[in-house]
Amino acid sequence: MTGPLAGEEFIVSNDEYRLETLDTLIPKEFICDRQIRGASRHQTPQLLHRTMRACLLIIMLLNGCSGEQDMRQFRPPTGKNLQQIDDRSKTKYQSSLSDIVGVVTNEQGGWLQEGYEVHSFELAIWKDHELVQSDALLVLRAVPMNSVFLNEFKSGEIIRLRVLLSVDRERAIVSDILERHVVDRKLSELAKAFEQEGMTAETDEFGVLTRNSGRFACETAWDGRQVKVSFLPEDLAEQLKTGVELLQSGNLSRENALAFAVDSLLESARDWDEEGRSISREEFLNRIEVNAVTIQAEGSFDIWIDDGELFGGHIIQVSGSLSEGLTYCTIAG
């Protein structure tokens, strides 16, 4: 933040308000050498938002605006223009809306857009079409200027949303809030599992697993190379069977996964090459390597591959199932 801070003379007034310093807006204990201090990683977005709101209040005082006027002027992007809410990330979004249900975390923040603010929050676990997703989803929604939105959704609350999902399914933009305080036993149980980070589980198949980010994980060998493998906490026994079938039975080799990625993305790699070279299949194969495997529900899995800087440091995702083999490949986050 530039300009006057707490304790420095700064007078803004109109017929109704007089603000002499920013002391009343930003607590002194959080200000030192023009930097916010004393905040945990969960508090920081709230403090930054309060700082932005201080600037907004000053602008409102100078312009004679009111919260009611802000609400009347609230015209966020909708429909085909919904992804403009996230235009600064350059993320690619799907063409149609999806209904999802998820568990809110305490990771929340926001920023200013022209004519509205953006509330960002995270779903620790979520699902669409009854398929549970254990990778966190960053959710964005437009809110009126100067509205109070941080912590509107409480940590642990289950909400149902209509959203525009990103192609990589890592981000979403809210079109409609369909339901608050949803009762969902399955998601509630998984949410409780997130609170048990650091727990371990002893298994015959993969040794000791450690819970991290809501999943059990370990390092294991796949065709002579160490990779990280992770499992959903729900139905762990079935997850372990999938892991054994995938990584230890020889039904699918690491080389098969790498070759599938090359066959799927070779032309894209040539398009990405800054020098315009026609990258060979052999070069592509030599530059990529499997880093991790995520075991999903019902025998499905995702294989995460280091792109060897072929795609600017993005990760390559290869997906499939025990019943259908390798079925999908894309450039992920």
Secondary structure as UniProt FT lines:
FT   TURN            6..7
FT   STRAND          12..13
FT   STRAND          18..19
FT   TURN            23..25
FT   HELIX           28..30
FT   STRAND          31..32
FT   TURN            33..34
FT   STRAND          35..36
FT   TURN            41..43
FT   HELIX           44..63
FT   HELIX           67..72
FT   HELIX           79..89
FT   STRAND          98..113
FT   TURN            114..115
FT   STRAND          116..128
FT   TURN            129..130
FT   STRAND          131..133
FT   STRAND          137..143
FT   TURN            145..146
FT   TURN            150..151
FT   TURN            155..156
FT   STRAND          158..166
FT   TURN            167..168
FT   STRAND          171..179
FT   HELIX           185..194
FT   TURN            195..198
FT   STRAND          200..203
FT   TURN            204..206
FT   STRAND          207..212
FT   TURN            213..214
FT   STRAND          215..222
FT   TURN            223..224
FT   STRAND          225..231
FT   TURN            234..235
FT   HELIX           236..247
FT   HELIX           254..272
FT   TURN            274..275
FT   HELIX           281..287
FT   STRAND          289..295
FT   HELIX           297..299
FT   STRAND          300..306
FT   TURN            308..313
FT   STRAND          315..321
FT   TURN            322..324
FT   STRAND          325..331
//
